[in-house]
């Protein structure tokens, strides 16, 4: 689109997207929790270690930033045609700052990735060899992200904030066409979002386990939302969260064995982390000895959810505005 034809009044702000997400939460919670749970499973699946994958994508994001600065744009197919990525000016300190991890932890994980052949260091440069590990191509993640963005756009359409009518396939095609730019935005959402929860829950295994319990509860609660009168207004974040925690909590738990089967995290680790979550009043057990969210969960997690939703709003705003101007 030429500059002359560009109508900036049709573009969105972060605040508009954030408010729409919060106000239409009952229509969005199921898609979002599935989106994030799928993402966390992919993070863990690559190395059976969340932090190794976070280190890799932090380095990838650095490369995508360089592409953006140099006005280099790769499509999905062009990007994954490359067997390796070269990252310039590798720095342990930079990774520590980005991931809020101790220097000793990052150094140890980097050495483990080198032993696996994933990272190859040459002085201050580093090469990521994709052939050395089970690469998680985001084919399914793009579909989940596109579905969520589409649902957000519908809420914005209904509120007459966003005029462009979209469908999920249109969003998928745009993300794939301008993949290196859009996926940098995606990583700039996910990295601080996940690390924020990591700071609160002490590690990413704990967050992943809590997220699985939350997903199970949201999916059960979503049946109530799906049965709402089609003409009724969606519920906001506060009202939706109360339904998820209070109205379905006792009857919709999930066992340690089921969590292990769903995530591939060892059952012994799950039991240990659930003890921590229980002690901190983030989960409890029902009469079937299944894990559910506690009633204190909403109050404790809200500041971190609020921050996460701002990261999410920024990502969605960029994609939706890209669809307006393209």
LUMKOLPA-542781 format. One record per residue (C-alpha): residue number from 0; residue in three letters; y, z, x. Coordinates in steps of 0.25 Angstrom, whole numbers, plus 2048, in hexadecimal, padded with zeros to 3 digits. Each point is the difference from the previous one (the first is absolute). Layout:
> NUM:ALA:Y:Z:X
...
END
This chain:
> 0:UNK:800:800:800
> 1:UNK:80E:7FC:805
> 2:UNK:80A:80B:803
> 3:UNK:809:7F9:7F5
> 4:UNK:7F5:802:7F5
> 5:UNK:7FD:80E:804
> 6:UNK:804:80A:7F5
> 7:UNK:800:80E:807
> 8:UNK:802:806:7F2
> 9:UNK:7F1:7FD:7FD
> 10:UNK:7FB:808:80D
> 11:UNK:7FB:80F:7FF
> 12:UNK:804:80C:807
> 13:UNK:7F6:80B:805
> 14:UNK:806:80A:7F6
> 15:UNK:7FD:7F6:7F4
> 16:UNK:7F2:7FE:804
> 17:UNK:7FE:80F:803
> 18:UNK:805:804:7F2
> 19:UNK:7F8:7F6:7F9
> 20:UNK:7F3:805:808
> 21:UNK:803:80E:7FC
> 22:UNK:803:7FD:7F1
> 23:UNK:7F4:7F7:7FE
> 24:UNK:7F6:808:807
> 25:UNK:7F5:801:7F5
> 26:UNK:800:7F1:801
> 27:UNK:7FF:800:80F
> 28:UNK:7F8:80C:805
> 29:UNK:7F2:7FA:7FF
> 30:UNK:804:7F3:808
> 31:UNK:807:808:80A
> 32:UNK:7F5:80A:803
> 33:UNK:7F6:7F5:801
> 34:UNK:809:7F9:809
> 35:UNK:802:80B:80A
> 36:UNK:7F1:805:7FF
> 37:UNK:7FC:7F2:804
> 38:UNK:80A:800:80B
> 39:UNK:7FB:80D:806
> 40:UNK:7F1:7FC:7FF
> 41:UNK:804:7F4:808
> 42:UNK:807:808:80A
> 43:UNK:7F4:809:802
> 44:UNK:7F6:7F5:7FF
> 45:UNK:805:7F9:80C
> 46:UNK:7FC:80B:80B
> 47:UNK:7FC:80B:7F7
> 48:UNK:80C:807:805
> 49:UNK:80E:7FF:7F9
> 50:UNK:808:802:80C
> 51:UNK:7FB:7F5:808
> 52:UNK:803:7F6:7F5
> 53:UNK:80E:806:7FF
> 54:UNK:802:7FE:80F
> 55:UNK:7FB:7F1:7FF
> 56:UNK:809:7FD:7F4
> 57:UNK:80C:807:806
> 58:UNK:7FF:7F6:80C
> 59:UNK:7FE:7F4:7F6
> 60:UNK:80C:804:7F9
> 61:UNK:808:800:80D
> 62:UNK:7FB:7F2:802
> 63:UNK:804:7FC:7F2
> 64:UNK:80E:806:802
> 65:UNK:801:7F7:80D
> 66:UNK:7FC:7F3:7F7
> 67:UNK:80A:804:7F6
> 68:UNK:80B:802:80B
> 69:UNK:7FD:7F2:806
> 70:UNK:7FF:7F9:7F2
> 71:UNK:7F2:7FD:801
> 72:UNK:7F8:800:7F3
> 73:UNK:7F1:7FF:7FF
> 74:UNK:7F8:7FE:7F3
> 75:UNK:7F3:808:7FD
> 76:UNK:7F7:7F5:806
> 77:UNK:809:7FD:80C
> 78:UNK:801:80F:803
> 79:UNK:7F1:803:7FF
> 80:UNK:7FC:7F3:808
> 81:UNK:805:808:80D
> 82:UNK:7F4:808:806
> 83:UNK:80A:809:807
> 84:UNK:80E:806:800
> 85:UNK:809:803:80C
> 86:UNK:809:80C:7FF
> 87:UNK:80B:801:80A
> 88:UNK:805:80D:806
> 89:UNK:7F5:809:7FC
> 90:UNK:804:80F:800
> 91:UNK:7F8:80C:7FC
> 92:UNK:80D:808:7FD
> 93:UNK:804:7F5:7F6
> 94:UNK:7F3:802:7F9
> 95:UNK:801:80F:800
> 96:UNK:80E:7FF:7FA
> 97:UNK:7FB:7F6:7F5
> 98:UNK:7F4:807:7FC
> 99:UNK:804:80E:802
> 100:UNK:7F4:803:809
> 101:UNK:7FF:808:80D
> 102:UNK:800:7F8:80D
> 103:UNK:7F2:805:803
> 104:UNK:7FA:7FB:7F3
> 105:UNK:807:7F2:801
> 106:UNK:7FB:7FF:80F
> 107:UNK:7F2:804:7FC
> 108:UNK:7FF:7F6:7F5
> 109:UNK:806:7F5:808
> 110:UNK:7F6:802:80B
> 111:UNK:7F5:800:7F5
> 112:UNK:805:7F3:7FA
> 113:UNK:800:7FA:80F
> 114:UNK:7F2:804:801
> 115:UNK:7FD:7F9:7F3
> 116:UNK:806:7F3:806
> 117:UNK:80B:800:7F5
> 118:UNK:80B:803:809
> 119:UNK:802:7F9:80E
> 120:UNK:80B:806:808
> 121:UNK:808:7F7:80B
> 122:UNK:80A:809:806
> 123:UNK:80A:803:7F5
> 124:UNK:7FA:7F5:7F7
> 125:UNK:7F5:801:7F6
> 126:UNK:7F7:7F6:7F9
> 127:UNK:7F9:803:7F3
> 128:UNK:7F2:7F9:800
> 129:UNK:7FD:7FE:7F1
> 130:UNK:7F1:7FB:804
> 131:UNK:7FD:80E:806
> 132:UNK:800:807:7F2
> 133:UNK:7FD:7FE:7F1
> 134:UNK:80E:7FA:7FD
> 135:UNK:804:805:7F2
> 136:UNK:807:7F3:7FB
> 137:UNK:809:804:7F4
> 138:UNK:7FB:7F6:7F6
> 139:UNK:7FC:80A:7F6
> 140:UNK:80C:809:804
> 141:UNK:80A:7F4:7FD
> 142:UNK:7FA:7FF:7F2
> 143:UNK:802:80F:7FD
> 144:UNK:80E:800:806
> 145:UNK:803:7F3:7F8
> 146:UNK:7FB:806:7F3
> 147:UNK:808:80D:802
> 148:UNK:80D:7F8:803
> 149:UNK:7FD:7F8:7F4
> 150:UNK:7FF:80C:7F7
> 151:UNK:80D:806:806
> 152:UNK:807:7F3:7FD
> 153:UNK:7FB:800:7F2
> 154:UNK:807:80E:7FE
> 155:UNK:80D:7FA:807
> 156:UNK:7FF:7F4:7F6
> 157:UNK:7FF:809:7F4
> 158:UNK:80C:808:805
> 159:UNK:808:7F3:802
> 160:UNK:802:804:80F
> 161:UNK:7F8:7F4:806
> 162:UNK:800:7F3:7F9
> 163:UNK:7F6:7F8:807
> 164:UNK:7F2:7FF:7F9
> 165:UNK:7F5:801:809
> 166:UNK:7F1:800:800
> 167:UNK:7F6:806:80A
> 168:UNK:7FC:7F3:806
> 169:UNK:80E:7FC:803
> 170:UNK:802:80D:808
> 171:UNK:7F3:7FE:808
> 172:UNK:804:7F2:804
> 173:UNK:80E:805:805
> 174:UNK:7FA:80B:808
> 175:UNK:7F6:7F7:806
> 176:UNK:80A:7F5:803
> 177:UNK:80A:809:807
> 178:UNK:7F5:80A:805
> 179:UNK:806:805:80D
> 180:UNK:80D:804:7FA
> 181:UNK:7FA:806:7F3
> 182:UNK:7F5:807:807
> 183:UNK:80A:806:80A
> 184:UNK:807:806:7F3
> 185:UNK:7F2:805:7FB
> 186:UNK:7FE:807:80E
> 187:UNK:80E:806:7FF
> 188:UNK:7FC:806:7F3
> 189:UNK:7F2:805:803
> 190:UNK:802:806:80E
> 191:UNK:80B:80A:7FD
> 192:UNK:7FA:802:7F2
> 193:UNK:7F2:804:805
> 194:UNK:806:808:80C
> 195:UNK:808:808:7F6
> 196:UNK:7F4:805:7F9
> 197:UNK:7F9:802:80D
> 198:UNK:80B:80A:804
> 199:UNK:7FE:807:7F3
> 200:UNK:7F1:800:800
> 201:UNK:7FE:802:80F
> 202:UNK:7F7:7F4:802
> 203:UNK:7FD:7F2:7F9
> 204:UNK:7F1:804:7FD
> 205:UNK:806:80B:7F7
> 206:UNK:80A:7F6:7F9
> 207:UNK:7F5:7F6:7FE
> 208:UNK:7F7:80A:7F9
> 209:UNK:80B:806:7F8
> 210:UNK:804:7F1:7FC
> 211:UNK:7F2:7FD:7FC
> 212:UNK:800:80D:7F6
> 213:UNK:80E:7FB:7FB
> 214:UNK:7FB:7F2:7FE
> 215:UNK:7F4:805:7F8
> 216:UNK:809:809:7F7
> 217:UNK:80A:7F5:7FE
> 218:UNK:7F6:7F6:7FC
> 219:UNK:7FA:809:7F5
> 220:UNK:80F:803:7FC
> 221:UNK:803:7F2:7FF
> 222:UNK:7F7:7FE:7F4
> 223:UNK:80A:809:7F8
> 224:UNK:80B:7F7:805
> 225:UNK:7F9:7F3:7FC
> 226:UNK:7FD:805:7F2
> 227:UNK:80F:803:7FE
> 228:UNK:807:7F7:7F5
> 229:UNK:804:7F3:807
> 230:UNK:80E:802:7FA
> 231:UNK:802:80E:806
> 232:UNK:808:802:80C
> 233:UNK:7F9:803:80D
> 234:UNK:800:80E:805
> 235:UNK:808:804:80C
> 236:UNK:7FB:806:80D
> 237:UNK:801:80F:7FC
> 238:UNK:7F9:7FE:7F2
> 239:UNK:7F5:7F7:806
> 240:UNK:7FD:80A:80B
> 241:UNK:7FF:80C:7F6
> 242:UNK:7F6:7F8:7F8
> 243:UNK:7F8:7FC:80D
> 244:UNK:7FF:80F:804
> 245:UNK:7FF:808:7F4
> 246:UNK:7FA:7F8:7F5
> 247:UNK:7F4:7F9:807
> 248:UNK:7FE:809:80D
> 249:UNK:7F5:809:7FC
> 250:UNK:7F7:7F5:7FB
> 251:UNK:802:7F5:80A
> 252:UNK:7FC:805:80D
> 253:UNK:7F9:7FA:80C
> 254:UNK:7F6:806:809
> 255:UNK:800:800:810
> 256:UNK:7F4:7F6:800
> 257:UNK:807:7F6:7F7
> 258:UNK:80D:801:809
> 259:UNK:7F7:7FD:80C
> 260:UNK:7FA:7F4:7F9
> 261:UNK:80D:7FB:7FC
> 262:UNK:807:802:80D
> 263:UNK:7F5:800:80B
> 264:UNK:806:80D:805
> 265:UNK:7F4:80A:804
> 266:UNK:7FD:80A:7F5
> 267:UNK:801:80C:80A
> 268:UNK:80F:7FB:803
> 269:UNK:803:7FF:7F1
> 270:UNK:7FB:80E:7FD
> 271:UNK:808:806:80C
> 272:UNK:80D:7F8:7FC
> 273:UNK:7FE:804:7F1
> 274:UNK:800:80F:804
> 275:UNK:80D:7FE:806
> 276:UNK:806:7F9:7F4
> 277:UNK:7FA:80B:7F7
> 278:UNK:806:80A:809
> 279:UNK:80E:7FA:7FF
> 280:UNK:7FF:7FE:7F0
> 281:UNK:800:7F1:801
> 282:UNK:7F2:7FF:7F9
> 283:UNK:7F6:809:7F9
> 284:UNK:7F1:7FF:7FB
> 285:UNK:7FC:7FF:7F1
> 286:UNK:7F4:806:7F9
> 287:UNK:7F8:7F4:806
> 288:UNK:804:804:80E
> 289:UNK:808:7F3:801
> 290:UNK:80D:7FF:806
> 291:UNK:80D:7FE:7F8
> 292:UNK:80F:800:802
> 293:UNK:806:80E:7FE
> 294:UNK:80B:803:7F7
> 295:UNK:809:804:80C
> 296:UNK:7FD:7F2:806
> 297:UNK:80C:7F9:7F9
> 298:UNK:80A:80A:805
> 299:UNK:7FB:800:80E
> 300:UNK:7FE:7F1:802
> 301:UNK:80D:7FC:7F9
> 302:UNK:809:7FF:80C
> 303:UNK:7F6:7F8:808
> 304:UNK:7FE:7F7:7F4
> 305:UNK:80F:7FE:7FE
> 306:UNK:801:7FB:80F
> 307:UNK:7F4:7F7:7FE
> 308:UNK:806:7FA:7F4
> 309:UNK:80D:7FC:807
> 310:UNK:7F8:7F9:80B
> 311:UNK:7F8:7F9:7F5
> 312:UNK:80D:7FC:7F9
> 313:UNK:806:7FA:80C
> 314:UNK:7F3:7F7:802
> 315:UNK:800:7FC:7F2
> 316:UNK:80F:7FD:800
> 317:UNK:7FF:7F7:80C
> 318:UNK:7F4:7F8:7FA
> 319:UNK:807:7FE:7F2
> 320:UNK:80D:7FC:806
> 321:UNK:7F9:7F6:809
> 322:UNK:7FA:7FA:7F3
> 323:UNK:80E:7FF:7FB
> 324:UNK:806:7F8:80B
> 325:UNK:7F4:7F8:804
END
